Amino acid sequence: MTHNTQLAAIAALLGASNLSQAALSTSSGPFNFSGSAQAIATANNVLTASNSNNEANVANVGLGQFDASTGVLVSAGLQLTSNRLQVIDGYGYKNNGAGKIASGSGSSSAALNASGASVTFSTIAQTGGSCNLASGPTGNISCSWGPNTAAGEATNTTASVDTANLNDYVGNGTTAAALSLPALSVTSTITNLAGPNNKGSQTTYTVEWSGELQTNYGYLLHALASFDGNSAANSLTLDFGNVSQNSIASLGFGLFNLADANRIGLDLDTISANGDTSAFSSDLTPFANLAQGESQAFIANLLTANVGAYSAQYLLNLSDADFGASGSRKNYQLTLNLVGNVTAVPVPGAVWLFGSAMAGLVGITKRKQSL
């Protein structure tokens, strides 16, 4: 398969997933396969006989799985390039009696099955040759025809994997794909039954199927959570310093999903905190699908009602946005530290002098009254 064909297949798969991001692609193969299955029919003292070998397995392919360290798997499709070949042959036999003609025919369908993807191909058929059994007192005689080989039938397809089954394609092993013949049948005939009972025909119909199969994967890079819009920063300390009691103390910060056109969105799932959490507040709340290159702004506050030195730590649990195979998504954690010191408001010296003066006046007044 050409590189352009692979990219076209990936683009079609991603379009079906309704993702607006650009996507990267990789492939599992191709893996070559070759196999065959057959059905045999014997008409013994009858004009015609049929037989089938339905659901015959032709080949099994182990498709390499997607490596989750590469990114988030958002699509998968099977790419089959193959050929079905039909071969048929047979023979007839009789004892003395009238002349006879032996012949046969066969037909088959084909299917490709893997987790989340199934395709059934059209039925193909082949009429075999024939051979003559002479008439008269011939004794036991036989004739044969074939093998006859039909022109190969191209059996190509691109089959999308259902989104619900994408996890089956994630890992370090393989995902099984089977090539089978849901319908495989053969018929053998002889033209007449005149003469002794020892007469009949047999036909063997074989389907050979070979080619290559691969999985095309579409994926997005993992999210990249950061407190900095230009580089990865997984921790941040906001220091309020010394703040006067009953004043307002606020500091802003942001969460970023660092820019890359091929990157998946970012979710903030949960927040856990420890330390002096009652001394701080914030509008930090969970969010979903923060696009690459985007940010969310938040405010942290130091509550200044009570004097003291305070510190708290907040663990932000994030993950890749909920698209594609869940087994390929990653989790992340950022750490936010808040520290601050609330100090009592100092009483100015003039206030102390005014208080002393007032106390003196009160004393003088009391002495005058006692006089």
CORTARA-V771382 format. One record per backbone hydrogen bond with DSSP energy under -1.0 kcal/mol. CO is the residue of the C=O (numbers start at 1). NH is the residue of the N-H. If there is no record, write none. Layout:
# CORTARA-V771382
{{CO,NH} {CO,NH}}
This chain:
# CORTARA-V771382
{{2,6} {3,7} {4,8} {5,9} {6,10} {7,11} {8,12} {9,13} {10,14} {11,15} {12,16} {14,19} {15,18} {24,219} {26,217} {31,213} {33,211} {35,209} {37,207} {39,205} {41,203} {43,201} {47,190} {49,188} {51,186} {53,56} {56,181} {59,179} {61,177} {63,175} {66,171} {67,70} {72,220} {73,325} {75,218} {76,161} {77,216} {78,159} {79,214} {80,157} {81,212} {82,155} {83,210} {84,153} {85,208} {86,150} {87,206} {88,148} {89,204} {90,145} {91,202} {92,143} {93,200} {94,141} {97,136} {100,133} {101,191} {102,131} {103,189} {104,128} {105,187} {106,126} {107,185} {108,124} {110,121} {111,180} {112,119} {113,178} {114,117} {116,162} {117,114} {119,112} {124,108} {126,106} {131,102} {133,100} {136,97} {136,138} {141,94} {143,92} {145,90} {148,88} {153,84} {157,80} {159,78} {162,165} {163,166} {165,168} {166,169} {167,170} {169,66} {173,65} {175,63} {177,61} {178,113} {179,58} {179,59} {180,111} {181,55} {181,56} {183,109} {184,53} {185,107} {186,51} {187,105} {188,49} {189,103} {197,199} {199,45} {200,93} {201,43} {202,91} {203,41} {204,89} {205,39} {206,87} {207,37} {208,85} {209,35} {210,83} {211,33} {212,81} {213,31} {214,79} {215,28} {216,77} {217,26} {218,74} {218,75} {219,24} {220,72} {221,264} {224,258} {226,256} {233,227} {234,335} {236,337} {238,339} {241,341} {243,343} {244,247} {249,302} {251,300} {253,298} {255,296} {256,226} {257,293} {260,263} {261,22} {262,221} {265,321} {266,290} {267,319} {268,287} {270,317} {272,315} {274,313} {275,277} {276,279} {277,280} {279,303} {281,301} {287,268} {290,266} {291,294} {294,257} {296,255} {298,253} {299,283} {300,251} {301,281} {304,246} {308,342} {310,340} {311,276} {312,338} {313,274} {314,336} {315,272} {316,334} {317,269} {317,270} {318,332} {319,267} {321,323} {325,328} {326,329} {330,320} {332,318} {334,316} {335,236} {336,314} {337,238} {338,312} {339,240} {340,310} {341,243} {342,308} {343,245} {348,352} {349,353} {350,354} {351,355} {352,356} {353,357} {354,358} {355,359} {356,360} {357,361} {358,362} {359,363} {360,364} {361,365} {362,366} {363,367} {364,368} {365,369} {366,370} {367,371}}
